[in-house]
Amino acid sequence: PGIRVIDLCAAPGGKSTALAELMNGSGEIVALDKYEPKLKLIAEAAGRLGLAEMIHTSVGDASTITLPPADLVVVDAPCSGLGTLSKKPDIKWKREPEDIPQLATLQRTILANAATLVKPGGVLLYSTCTIERQENQEVVAAFLSEHPEFFLEPASAWLPKNVVTEEGFMQTLPHRHGVDGMFAARLRRQG
């Protein structure tokens, strides 16, 4: 409660509404998306759940947007989606091998811009729905090498150890956990 959150790449709004509920009516969430029609989904969900006063939508490009800094910046990055093949098998026909390095470049750009939006002492949460190291661990490693003001907070402080990697990331794998393949890293800006 009481914090300012920026949710980059926010549509359809599940993360924004979940965070707003945890904030108990106190604080502000800026839900940003590049495509204006997608913002309607966020506004509708916020209205339906009685959270419209807390969630403010805005059109913008996550890789270039400038906003006042926040306590928490969430980047659920555009990715290959290869962790969701069980629900979306058509992905394997829509993706080409060259898509992954291109997406990793975009993810690094978005993450670098997101870093400028985090207050000292604040948190940058990076997540994807892929199991590709190039989009996950390698993006975070590159970010940390270029942004020494941030450090990884091990996911073991919040999550069960069976979904935490040796490096401290959250990683689910369909064959091991029975859910979609997902990745997350919690990065704290030094205060």
N, C-alpha and C positions, 0 to 999 in steps of 0.2 A: 504493500500500500504506500501511496505517496510518491512513487518514482515516475520518471519520464521515460517512455519506451519508444523506440523507433523500430518498426517492423518493415524492413525492406523486402521487396518481392512478396508482398503480403497476401495477395489474392490466393484462395477465395476467402480467407479471414479466420481460419480455424485457430491459428496461433494467437492472433490479436484478441479474439474473443476469450480464449482460454486464459490468457494473461490478464485481461480485464476482470474476469471473474476472480482470479487470485488476488487482485488489487483491492477488492472489497469496496468499490466505489470511490477510491481515493487515488488520484494520479491521472496521467495522460498517456495515451497511446497514439502515435502518428503512424497510420497504416498507409504505406506507399506502394504504388504499383505503376508500372510503365504504361499500362493500358487502361484508359478511363472506363470502358465498359466493365472491366473486372472489379472496379471499385464499388459498383452497385451491389455485387455479391457480399462484400464486406459490410456495407451500410445496411443491407437487408438483415444480415445475421446479427449485427449489433442492435438494430431496432427490435428484432424478434426476442432477443435475450435481455432487453432493457439496459443495454450498455452504450447506447448512442451518444450519451453525454461524455463518455470517457474516450471513445475511439473517433479520431478525426482522420478522414481519408484525404489523400493527396496524390495527384499524378506526378510522377517523376521517374527519372532514370537512376537506378541504384548506383550506377558506376560514376555518376557525376553530381548527384544532388548535394546541395549545401543546406544544412539545417542547424539550428542551435543544438548543442550536444545533449546527449541523453545518458541516463544511468545504465540503460540496457539497450543494445542494438542487436536485433535479430536478423541474420542473413540466412534464409532458407533458399540457397542459391539455385539458379537454373542449372540443371544437370542432365546427364544422359538418362536417368531414370532406370538404370539397369538393375536396381534393387527391387523393382516392382514388376518384374516380368511375369510373376504368377497371376497378377491382376490385369496386366496390360501386355499380353504376349506379342502384340503387333509392334512393340518398340524394336524388337530385334530386326524387323524388316525396314524400319524407318531410320535406323542409325547406321552410320558409316564409321570405319576406324578413325578417320580424320576428325570426326565430331568431338572426340574426347579431348584431344589437345586444344581444340578451339574453345570448348567449354571451360577447360582448366584456365585458359588465358582470361576469359570473361570472369570466372570466379575470383581469380587473383585481383583483377581490376576492381570488382565490386567490393571485395574484402578490404583492399587498400583504401577505398573511399569511405567505407564503413568505419574504419579506424579513426577517421577525422571527426566522426560524429559521436564518439564515446568520451564522456567526461573522465578526467583523472580519477582513478579508483573504480571506474565503471567496467561493465562486462560486454564483450562482443561474443555472441553465440553464433557459430557457423554450423550449418547442417545441410545435408543432401539426402536424396533417396537413391543413392547409387553405392555400389561396392567397389568402384574403381579407385585404386590408390592414387592415380594421377589427379583425380578430382577431389580427393579427400586428404589423406596424410601428406601428400606432396604439396598441395595448395597451402595447407596450414604450416608446413615446414618452411616453405618459401616466405610466407607472410611473417613468421616469427624471425627469420633471418634478416628481413628488411625492416622490421618494426621492433627494435629491442625494448621499447617501452611497454610491450605486451608480454605476458607469459601464460602458459597453459595451466589451467587449474584441473587437476585430475578428476575425471568423472566419478571415480570411486567414492568421492565425498557425498554424492547424491544418488547414485544408481547401484543396483546389484552388481557384484563383481563378474557375473557371467556375461554381461554386455559391455564390460570395460576392457580395452586392449592393454597390453603391457606398457604402451606409451602414454596411457591415460585418456584416450579417446573413447567415446561411446560408439560401438559398432554392433549392429545386428546383422545376422546372416540367415537367409531363409532356411537353409539346410540344418542349421544349428539351433535357431531360436524359434522357428515356425512362424515367423512374421516377415514383413518386407525387409530388404536390406537397406539399412540406414546408417548414417554417420553423423556425429556431432562433436564439436570441440568448443569448450568454454575458455575464452581468452580474456584475461583481466588486464586492464591498463593500470600501470603503476600509478599510485596516487602522489 
